Amino acid sequence: MPPQPIRYDSIGFDLRNRFQVYTTVDASPALAAETVIATLNLASFADIAVVSGVLLSGWAAFTVGTAGTAVRLRIRQTNVSGTVKADTGALTGGIAATNLVAQDVEGFDSGAGVGVYVLTLQVTSASAASTVSALKLQATII
């Protein structure tokens, strides 16, 4: 006997505020400072029930600045001094001045979440600015 067909779907459910994405480069790191490269302001956050938490995903492509030896991507709540929700640690593979690299970071905010998440990039030992060419910061509210 064939399996029963799936009869549930999301027609009639408005899920657009549960899946939010930001793709604009806000800034590029100057020297070795941790810099906010993307800011995701969650639309209608106060009207969305957070049951389990917020699944976070960040990705960035960038050219490493002069003398850069390692990179670190983080997702934080609110701003550059906010609580860290995802952290790559210092990544060194393929990191050298003028190299174009892409890295990602994944995390989960198991609390009630916040209305703003930021993606930060830090290039260790950089003596000149690095250049972010593309990025994505995504939040899925569960």
N, C-alpha and C positions, 0 to 999 in steps of 0.2 A: 504494500500500500504506500503511495507517495506521501511525503510529509505534508502537514497542513501549511497552507500559505500564510505568510505573515500578514496580519490584518491591521497592524497599528502603523500610523504614520504621523508626521508633524504638520500635515495640512491643517490650517486653522490656528496653529500655535505661532506666536511671534517670538522667535528666538534670536533676533538680530542683536539685542543688547547683551546676550550671553557670550557671543563670539565677537571680540573686538580686536582690531589690528591697526597699527600705526606704522607708516613706512617713510616718513619724512626725516631727513638728517637734520637734527637741531644744531649740532656743533661737531667739531673734530677736536681731539685732544691736543692741547698745546704743551709741549715738553712732556714731562712724566706725570702730570697731574691726572687724577681720576676725573673724568669729564662726563657729564650727561650728554649722550648722543641722541637719545630719543625719549619723549615723554608721552605716555599713553594716559589720557584723561578718560576714564570710563563713563560713557554716556549713560544717564539715568541710573547711576549706581545705587542711589538711595531707594530706588523702586524695585531693585532686583533682590530676591531672596538668595542669600549665600547659604547653601545647605552643607556642603563638604569643604569648600574652599575655592581658591582661584588657581588654575593651572596656568603657568607662565612660560613663555617661549621667546627667546631673543636670538637674533642672528645679525651679524655685521660683516661687511667686506670693507677692507681698508688697506691703505698703503702705509707701511711702517715708517715712522720718522727716523731721521739721522741718529745713529747709535742705539736704536731700540734693540733690546735683547730678549724681552718677554712681553706678553700681553695678558690682560686679565679683563674678562667681561663679567659684569654683575647686573642682576636685576634687583632694584631696591624699591621700597615703598617711598612714595612722596618726592624725595630729592636725593642729592648726592650724599647726604648724611643720614638718610633713612635706613630702616632695618633691612639687612641683606636677606633676600629670599632665594637667590641663586648665585653661584660663584664658580667660575672655572678654575680658580687658582692661577698661578703663573704658568702660562703655556709658552714653551720655547721652540717647539718643532716648526721649522721653516721661518722663524722670525729673524729677520735681518733688515737693515735699512733698505728702503725702496721696494721691498717685496710686497706684492699684493696678496693678501691672505683673507680667508673667511673663517670665522669661528662662530660657534653657537653655544647657548647656555639655556638650561631648562631648570624649572623650579616649581614649587607648589607653596602657596600661602594657605596654610591650614586653618588660619583664623577667620575672622569675619571679613577680611580683606580691607582694602582702602580704595578710594576713588582715583588714585594716581599711582602709576608705576613708572619707573625710569630704567633705561638701559644705559649702563656706564661702560666706558672703555678707559683702560690705563695702559700706557706703553712704558715699561720700565727702562730707565736710563736714556730715554729719548732726549736729544739736545735740540730737536726741531719738531715742529708740528707733524702729526700724522694726519692722514686725510681719509675720512670715512666716505665711501662712494655709494654704498647702499646698505639698507638695514630693514629689519622687521622686528617689532615688539608686539606680541600677541597675548591676550588674556582670555581664558575660557572660564566663565563663572559656573561653578558646579553646585 
